[in-house]
Amino acid sequence: MNTGLDVGSTTAKIVRLESGIITASKVVPSHRWKELLEYGNKRDTIETIVSTGYFRKTVPHTAAITEITAASLGVRYYIPDAQVIVDVGGQDTKVIDLRNNTFLINDKCSAGTGAFLELAAHYFDIPVESLGKLHTRASRCARINNTCGVFAISEMISQLVGGYTMEEVICGIHQAFARRIAQMIPPVETVVLIGGTVLNQGLVESFESIHGSTVIVPPSPQTVNALGAALYGKKLRPEQ
């Protein structure tokens, strides 16, 4: 059995493979990562664990790989001809150009990361999962120019005072987020978005309209890196 364990800054993910087929996957908060090791495990099998993510070196593992490697393998499982991957995490965003094996990481501030959306959700006192649904109710989008926490909140307040609704401000937040990510991406026809943040359909729609490329979100985008780690384990033990 090949197991991929992705322990990031906010969530931990596991994917188990048998004969190249996904047999189990699960997502929990990062502080509960230990419970994943028993999930879907068959005690009579030899298990290879490949870890990735922010805490990859501190969890049990046979091998540890970077999120760049994990994302590349995981995305190609679903989309063999993928060109550019955008992995939107809680604390950073990675742009991986598979055409020339280069990458760019934004980790200097919350701009263009899941933390920025969590900040916006906290201000409105709503779950971050509600942002996408509220986005769809907006008839227009408030203009938000900043994606740096303090300044963005100030702009949000100004737009609310100016007559925009919460839904319209949230739409503006998504567009600001999408503009920030789009600045990192080279010209390309197709972009693959992964990470738990892209479960937010409002963000995906904003990015597609701003960048102008065809956007693909693979199945279970939050567990793609864990899948990639499991696939790496298959390379270590090809007989499995």
N, C-alpha and C positions, 0 to 999 in steps of 0.2 A: 504494500500500500504506500502510495506517495502522498504526502501531506504538505500543503503550503500554509504557512502561518504568517499573516500580515498584521503586525501590531503597530498601529500608528499612534499619533498623538491623542486622538479622541476615540477611535474605535479599533477593535481587534476582529480579524476575519480569518476563517479557516476554510479550506477546500481540500477534499480528499478525492484522489483519483485511483481507479482500479482499471487496468488495461486501457488507459487513456480516457476513461469515462468518468465524469463527475458523479460521485456517489453520495457526497454530503457537503453542505456548505452552511455557514452560520456567521452572524455578525453580533457582537456584544460590545459594550463599553470597554475601553482599553484596560481599566483596572480589574476587569473580570476575565482576562485572557486565559487564566488557568482552566476555567471550565470548558474551554474549547478542546483541550487535549483528549478529553474523554468522549467528545461528541463524534458519533459515527465511527468510533474505533472498534476494530475487531481484534480481540486479544490474542487470537491464534495466528495473526499475521505479523510479518516483519515490517516495521514502519520506518520510512525515511522522512524526516522532517526538515524542510527547507524554510528558513525564516526570512522575512523582509520587513521593511517599515522602520519607523523611528527607533523602536526597541528591539530590533532584530538580533542584536548580539547579547541581549540579556535574557532571552527566552530559550528553552531547550531547542537544539537544532543539530542536525547532521551537517548542514552547510548554511551559510548566511549570504544573501545576495542583495544588491541595491534595488531600490524601487524602480530604477531605470530599466534594469535587466528584467525584473519581474513584469513590469508593464508591457515591455516589448513582447515577451513570450505569451503573456495572457491575452493581449489584444490579437495577436496573430492566430491564436486558437480559434477565434471567431471570425476574424477578418484578415485572411492571409495577405491581401494586397494593401494593407493599411499604409498610409503615407506619413501622417503626423498624428501623434498622440498628445492630448492635453490631460494631464492627471491633476485634478483640482483637489487638493487635500485641505485638512483643517488649518495647517500652519504654513504650507507652501504650495506653489503650483509649478509643475514641471511640464515643459514642452519638449517632446522627443521627436526629432526628425529622423524617421527610419530610412529615408532615402540616402542620407549621408552619415548616419550614426552620430549625430550631434544632439546636444540637449542644452536647455536653458532653464535655470531655476530662479523663481522669484520667492525669496524668503526674508526680505528685508523689513517688511511690515505687513499688516493685515490686508493690504490692497490685493485684490484678486485671489483671496483665500477663503476657505469656509469660515474662518474666524470673523471675517467682515460681515457675513450674512448672520452669524450668530449674534453679533453686536446689534444689528438692525432689529432682529427678532426680539432681543432682550429689551430694546427701547420700547417696542410696541407691546411688550409683555405677552407674546404669543410663542408657541413652539416653532422652531425653525422649519419644521416640516410643513407648516401652514403657509409659508411664503409663496410657494408655487401656485397654490389654489387661489390665494388672494390676488395674485398677479393677473389671473384670467378675468377677474371682475373689473379691472381698470378700463375705463373708456379712453384714457390718455395717460401719458407718462410724465411725471414731474422731472425736470432736469436736475440731476445730481452730478456735479462735476468732480467731486472728491471721493476717493475711496479710502482715504486715510481716516481712521476712526473718529477722532474728535471733530474734525472739520465736516465730515459727512453727516454726523448727528446734527451739527449746527445747521447745515443745509436742509436736512429733513424737517427740522423745526420750522425753519423759514418758509418752506414750501407748504407745510400744514397751515401755518398762519396765513399764508397767501391764498388759501382756499382749496388746495389739493386734498383729496381724500387719502386715507391710509393706504388703500389699494393702489392709488396712483403714485404715491411716494415709493411704495415697494417696487412697482414697475420701474421707476426711475433708478432705484438701487440696483436692480438686476441689469439694467442697461449700463450703468456706471461700471459694474463688475465685469460685464462682457467687454466693454471698451478696453479695460485694463488688460484682460487676457488677450484680446485681439492684437494688442500692440506687441506681444511677445512672439507672435506666430508668423513664419515666413509665408510668402504667397504659395498657396496650395489649393487643389481642387476639393480634397476631402479631409476632414478633421475628425478624429475619433475622440470623444470625451469620455473620461472615466473618473471614478471616485464617487464617494457618497453624495457630494455636493451636486452632482449632475442628475440626481433623482428629482431635483427641482426643475420642473418643466418650464417655468417662467425664465429661469436662467438660460436654459438650452435655447429657447425661442429667441431670447434677446441676443445671444451670441450668434445664432445663425443669421439673423437679420443684419447685425453689425459687421460681421466678418465677411459674409457673402459666400462662404464655402458651403459645400454639402456636409452636414453634421451627422455623424453616426454615433449612437449610444448603444454599446453592446448589451446583451442580456446580463443582468446582475452587475452593473458597472462598479458597484462598491467592492466586489470580491475579485475583480480581475487580477489584481496584484497577487492575491493569495493563490489564484489559479496559476499564474505564471511561476510562482515559487514551487508549486506542486509539479508543474511540467519540468522545471529544472531538476527536481528530484528524480524524475523519470530518466533524464539524461545520465544521472549518476548511477542509476540501477536500471538499465534498459530492459532487463528481464522481467521487470514488474509491469 
